Amino acid sequence: MHLEWFDRVCEELQESLNSICEKYDENGRMSIERGAKHPRLDFFTYSGEEDIDYFCTLFFDPYNEEFYIQTIDPEYGLTSKVVLEDIDDIMDAVHESFHEYIEADFIETDDSGYIMDDEEETDEIYFEEIDVEWETPEVTAYYDEDEVEISYQFGVVGETGDGVLKRTNRIWTEDDDLIKDESHFIFSKDEASTIIAMIASHMDSLAPLDEGEV
């Protein structure tokens, strides 16, 4: 795995992000997960032990040596990939994500005092509206003590019969703060058989997460 470009960008981001704007300097934080098969940078705001809000995740593909971000269409649950060509594109993506987060038009506070931004609210409302019946408990797929945990849960959409796969990432920072983010993948029965066949036929090509630094 070639991580020279990843390490160079991480170093430059740590030196340069605080100069993006005054608001980021006051609130923005970054954590590095180098050991995953696709190393990642998580960006979040931190205002107390339990007040950690994720606003951007930047992934690195070590085989193609490229950075990318993923976005989810809240209406259809589809994930798209946007490749970032250079450090300027990376800085712009983080900066734009940060301002989308802090400048959300609608901010809602529930009875417990937790503040939800538009992206979180849209995602929660969407999955409440489609009535997912979770068929399995949350199953841990990967765990590195005090570092990262990745879990999955499978459910079925009551109205359409489509499958839903929920992926939950839990990351512990060097300060023992917990960062959690979720993504969802929706698929039909016909798609499921194709996905299973494709994965099964290429299992030997995949590397375990704990070999991410090899």
C-alpha positions in Angstrom: 0.0 0.0 0.0 1.4 3.4 -1.0 0.6 6.1 1.6 3.2 8.7 0.8 0.6 11.0 -0.9 -1.8 10.4 2.0 0.8 11.3 4.6 1.9 14.4 2.7 -1.7 15.7 2.4 -2.4 15.0 6.1 0.7 17.0 7.1 -0.3 19.9 4.8 -3.9 19.9 6.0 -2.9 20.0 9.6 -0.7 23.1 8.9 -3.2 24.8 6.5 -6.8 24.1 7.6 -6.8 26.6 10.5 -6.0 29.4 8.0 -9.1 28.6 5.9 -11.3 30.9 7.9 -11.8 32.2 11.4 -14.8 30.0 12.1 -12.9 26.8 11.3 -10.0 27.9 13.4 -12.4 28.2 16.4 -14.4 25.0 15.9 -13.0 22.6 13.3 -11.1 19.4 14.2 -9.5 16.6 12.2 -8.7 12.9 13.1 -6.7 10.5 11.0 -7.5 6.8 10.5 -4.4 5.4 8.7 -4.9 1.7 9.4 -8.1 1.1 7.3 -7.9 -0.4 3.8 -9.0 3.0 2.5 -7.4 5.4 5.1 -9.7 8.3 6.0 -9.7 11.8 7.5 -12.7 12.7 9.6 -13.6 16.4 10.2 -15.8 17.5 13.1 -16.6 20.2 15.5 -15.9 19.7 19.2 -17.4 21.8 22.0 -17.4 19.4 24.9 -17.2 15.7 25.9 -20.4 14.7 24.2 -20.7 17.6 21.7 -18.9 16.1 18.7 -20.6 16.7 15.3 -19.1 15.1 12.1 -19.4 17.2 9.0 -17.0 15.6 6.4 -15.1 12.4 5.7 -12.3 12.3 3.2 -11.2 8.8 1.9 -7.9 7.8 0.3 -7.7 5.0 -2.3 -4.1 3.8 -1.9 -4.1 1.8 -5.1 -5.2 4.6 -7.4 -3.5 7.2 -5.1 -6.5 9.5 -5.0 -8.7 11.2 -2.4 -12.4 11.1 -2.7 -15.6 12.0 -0.7 -18.9 10.1 -0.7 -22.3 11.6 -0.8 -25.7 10.0 -0.1 -28.9 10.8 -2.0 -31.4 11.0 0.9 -34.3 10.2 -1.4 -33.0 7.0 -2.9 -30.2 6.1 -0.5 -27.6 5.9 -3.4 -24.0 6.7 -2.7 -21.8 8.7 -5.2 -18.0 9.2 -5.2 -16.3 12.5 -6.0 -12.6 12.3 -6.7 -10.5 15.3 -5.5 -7.6 15.9 -7.9 -5.2 18.0 -5.7 -4.7 19.7 -2.4 -6.6 22.7 -3.5 -9.7 20.6 -4.3 -9.3 18.9 -0.9 -9.1 22.1 1.0 -12.2 23.5 -1.0 -14.2 20.4 -0.2 -13.5 20.5 3.5 -14.2 24.3 3.6 -17.4 24.0 1.7 -18.6 21.0 3.9 -17.8 23.0 7.0 -19.8 26.1 5.9 -22.7 23.9 4.7 -22.7 22.5 8.2 -22.6 25.8 10.2 -24.8 27.7 7.8 -27.7 25.3 7.6 -31.0 27.0 7.0 -32.8 24.8 9.5 -31.4 23.9 12.9 -33.7 22.0 15.3 -33.2 21.3 19.0 -35.0 18.4 20.6 -36.0 18.0 24.3 -32.6 16.7 25.3 -30.9 19.8 23.9 -29.1 18.0 21.0 -28.8 20.2 17.9 -29.3 18.6 14.5 -28.1 20.0 11.2 -30.0 19.6 7.9 -28.1 16.6 6.7 -28.7 14.6 10.0 -32.3 15.7 10.1 -33.0 14.7 6.5 -31.4 11.3 7.0 -33.3 10.5 10.2 -36.7 11.7 8.8 -36.1 9.6 5.6 -35.5 6.4 7.4 -38.4 7.0 9.8 -40.8 7.6 6.9 -39.8 4.5 4.9 -40.5 2.2 7.9 -37.5 -0.1 8.0 -37.9 -3.3 9.8 -34.5 -4.4 11.1 -34.1 -8.1 10.7 -30.8 -8.4 12.5 -29.1 -6.8 15.5 -26.1 -4.6 14.9 -23.3 -7.0 14.0 -19.6 -6.0 14.5 -17.6 -6.6 11.4 -14.3 -5.1 12.5 -13.0 -4.0 15.9 -9.6 -2.5 16.9 -9.7 -1.8 20.7 -9.8 1.9 21.5 -9.4 2.8 17.8 -12.2 1.9 15.5 -15.3 -0.3 15.3 -17.3 -1.0 12.1 -20.7 -2.7 12.4 -23.6 -3.6 10.0 -27.3 -4.1 10.4 -29.7 -5.5 7.8 -33.3 -4.5 7.4 -36.2 -4.6 5.0 -38.3 -1.6 3.8 -41.9 -2.5 4.7 -43.5 -0.6 1.7 -41.2 -1.8 -1.1 -39.6 -5.0 0.2 -36.1 -3.5 -0.6 -33.2 -4.4 1.5 -31.3 -1.9 3.7 -27.8 -2.3 4.9 -26.7 0.2 7.6 -23.0 0.7 8.2 -21.9 2.4 11.4 -18.4 3.6 12.0 -17.3 4.4 15.5 -13.9 6.1 15.9 -12.0 7.0 19.1 -9.7 9.9 18.8 -6.4 10.3 20.7 -8.3 12.2 23.4 -10.7 9.3 23.8 -13.6 11.2 22.1 -16.0 9.0 20.1 -17.0 10.0 16.6 -19.9 8.1 15.0 -21.3 8.2 11.5 -23.8 6.1 9.6 -24.4 5.3 6.0 -27.2 3.3 4.3 -27.3 1.2 1.2 -30.7 0.3 -0.3 -31.1 -2.5 -2.9 -33.6 -4.8 -4.4 -33.8 -8.6 -4.3 -32.4 -8.8 -7.9 -29.5 -6.6 -7.0 -28.8 -8.6 -3.8 -28.1 -11.8 -5.7 -25.7 -9.9 -8.1 -23.9 -8.2 -5.2 -23.4 -11.4 -3.3 -22.1 -13.2 -6.4 -19.7 -10.4 -7.2 -18.3 -10.3 -3.7 -18.0 -14.1 -3.4 -16.1 -14.4 -6.6 -13.6 -11.7 -5.5 -13.1 -12.6 -1.9 -9.5 -13.8 -2.5 -8.6 -10.3 -3.9 -9.6 -8.5 -0.7 -7.2 -7.7 2.2 -8.2 -7.6 5.9 -8.5 -4.1 7.5 -5.6 -4.9 9.9 -3.3 -5.2 6.9 -4.0 -1.6 5.9 -0.5 -0.5 6.5 1.2 -3.3 4.7 
